Amino acid sequence: MTDRDVMREKWNRLVKELSHTFSQGEDIDLDGILFLIGVQELGKGYQKFKKDEKINLMHIAICRVLEPYGYYAFEGIDADGWPHYRLIQSLPYLKPGEQSWLMKEAVIHYFEELGVI
């Protein structure tokens, strides 16, 4: 089994688990998982979020999962309790499939750190 096969298997398990827990069994996609990570990292629990807040939550998630790869660094929490990151280095040019693969790999590592998978 290749590394890619192992990652694909972990991704499928993660999607199944999160879908069961958060979406009544419908498969949750990458954006949905990033939203959940953003809510987790915000640390205020689930609530109604405005459209711009949802975008910010996804940005938080992207920064958080790419932080171990050296792309972002955590700067701190603002007065409203929102985490902030700064860009350390730009992501390399990646084709759309490669971008998706990198994000899925980073999400898997995030959940592995939490002991979920």
Buried (B, 14 or more C-beta within 10 A) or exposed (E): EEEEEEBBEBBEBBBEBBBEEBBEEEEBEEEBBBBBBBBBBBEEEEEEBEEEBBEBBBBBBBBBBBBEBEBBEEEEEEEEEBBEBEEEEEEEEEEEEEEEBBBBBBBBBBBEEEEEB
